[in-house]
């Protein structure tokens, strides 16, 4: 049985959600978090009474894609995506485009979009059971050619990690440890990606100091992508050399599980 006070909160949420669809300029609304942690009975109550088709005017099979296709409704769509107690269809196509594409398309070309935010919504999509699709690969391949900013590139990379892994639990670990992946990617592309360092020396120093349980594969990436000598040449104060010596002497146990995920994304490092 749902407690009286909780039913008041849930009814308030449903009413506020209706208003939010009409005006969703702000990223959230009052009582928005009331559906994040629900009992099974409460979850069923919300889904029985929310009537998203009535609120939005879209058929439930393509409801999320239809909302994502409207730029001014992006905040409403994002709220639905992260509210995983609300039932949504995430694996249908609309006009040949997947939910993954609509979601990424709504943020990848925005100059003020933070890549970590994009990753959060992509991660939530896979948590809902999204399955990577062939059209996603084509979209990623084509959109890469026209990325306007470094932040857009970082967002694109996070999305591609999700697409390639096609697994919520693995992608969540990547998302929580994205700096390690961006370190390796920076070495591969021979330029900083996802960092504000001016060159690869700063990235290498940071990695050897802070990502020591993945140090072996990070060092392997420096050699594989042929940036190790460049890093040494920039190391005028021998800070990097000192960090490397310290790592060799006090190397911790390496995170083999995460390294398996890394080699899935970068098979040349296997």
RAMO-V73115 format. One record per pair of residues at least 6 apart in sequence whose ideal C-beta (glycine too) atoms are under 6 Angstrom apart, sorted by sequence separation. I is the first residue (numbers start at 1). GAP is how many residues later the second one is. If there is no record, write none. Layout:
BEGIN
i=I gap=GAP
i=I gap=GAP
END
This chain:
BEGIN
i=67 gap=6
i=80 gap=6
i=107 gap=6
i=147 gap=6
i=165 gap=6
i=186 gap=6
i=197 gap=6
i=222 gap=6
i=235 gap=6
i=263 gap=6
i=53 gap=7
i=174 gap=7
i=186 gap=7
i=263 gap=7
i=58 gap=8
i=80 gap=8
i=185 gap=8
i=195 gap=8
i=20 gap=9
i=68 gap=9
i=90 gap=9
i=147 gap=9
i=162 gap=9
i=67 gap=10
i=35 gap=11
i=52 gap=11
i=107 gap=11
i=182 gap=11
i=192 gap=11
i=207 gap=11
i=182 gap=12
i=16 gap=13
i=161 gap=13
i=16 gap=14
i=16 gap=15
i=186 gap=17
i=13 gap=18
i=103 gap=18
i=12 gap=19
i=140 gap=20
i=183 gap=20
i=13 gap=21
i=64 gap=24
i=183 gap=24
i=9 gap=25
i=136 gap=27
i=200 gap=27
i=204 gap=27
i=61 gap=28
i=65 gap=29
i=62 gap=30
i=201 gap=30
i=61 gap=31
i=132 gap=31
i=180 gap=31
i=200 gap=31
i=62 gap=32
i=74 gap=32
i=215 gap=32
i=69 gap=33
i=201 gap=33
i=21 gap=34
i=65 gap=34
i=68 gap=34
i=132 gap=34
i=180 gap=34
i=187 gap=34
i=205 gap=34
i=209 gap=34
i=14 gap=35
i=64 gap=35
i=68 gap=35
i=98 gap=35
i=187 gap=35
i=205 gap=35
i=208 gap=35
i=10 gap=36
i=14 gap=36
i=100 gap=36
i=115 gap=36
i=126 gap=36
i=204 gap=36
i=18 gap=37
i=65 gap=37
i=98 gap=37
i=118 gap=37
i=122 gap=37
i=184 gap=37
i=188 gap=37
i=68 gap=38
i=90 gap=38
i=98 gap=38
i=101 gap=38
i=111 gap=38
i=187 gap=38
i=216 gap=38
i=2 gap=39
i=109 gap=39
i=115 gap=39
i=119 gap=39
i=208 gap=39
i=213 gap=39
i=2 gap=40
i=47 gap=40
i=81 gap=40
i=90 gap=40
i=91 gap=40
i=115 gap=40
i=122 gap=40
i=154 gap=40
i=187 gap=40
i=212 gap=40
i=127 gap=41
i=213 gap=41
i=214 gap=41
i=43 gap=42
i=82 gap=42
i=126 gap=42
i=213 gap=42
i=217 gap=42
i=78 gap=43
i=81 gap=43
i=84 gap=43
i=115 gap=43
i=84 gap=44
i=108 gap=44
i=126 gap=45
i=217 gap=45
i=38 gap=47
i=108 gap=47
i=27 gap=48
i=35 gap=48
i=108 gap=48
i=123 gap=48
i=221 gap=48
i=220 gap=49
i=35 gap=50
i=24 gap=51
i=24 gap=52
i=123 gap=52
i=21 gap=55
i=104 gap=55
i=119 gap=56
i=170 gap=91
i=164 gap=101
i=161 gap=104
END
